[in-house]
Amino acid sequence: MDLFAQILFDLGKEVGIELYPDTNRLCQLNFNDEFHLQLQLEEAKEQLLIAAFLCDVPAGKYREKLFNAALIHNHDFPHFGTLAYSERNNQLTLFQYLPVQDLTGEKLFKFLSEFIEMGKSWRDAVENGRPLPTQTKKGNNDSMFGLKP
């Protein structure tokens, strides 16, 4: 069994279903018909790509606010997941690369749980026209030397 198949097999034990790569070396997961993920092993990089299309991006001023919030999210360090825009299908996307070294089904399951929750929060905000999620930084929010923005 190759590495990708083994990771999927282990993840399948965590979620209680059989998982395996398709003929294109991908695995698509559907969580309760409300969130769809795609997993793909980038063998040359030794990383697992996890990606999801979240929602349509509305036209108008809200789109500008959405893109600005996504850029801010992507700039924060460390950030969890990267937000992007797919012009081809007008969708907000979320993706993350995970190193496969020492990756287990249990670790991947925990990561996917957080990834899905974050994706749902962005999708819900966009679909309902609400303020976009913000990432709260851990620890002391004071900047270096006590300066404040």
Secondary structure, 3 states (H helix, E strand, C coil): CCHHHHHHHHHHHHHCCCCCCCCCCEEEEEECCCEEEEEEEECCCCEEEEEEEEEECCCCHHHHHHHHHHHHHHHCCCCCCEEEEECCCCEEEEEEEEECCCCCHHHHHHHHHHHHHHHHHHHHHHHCCCCCCCCCCCCCCCCHHHCCC
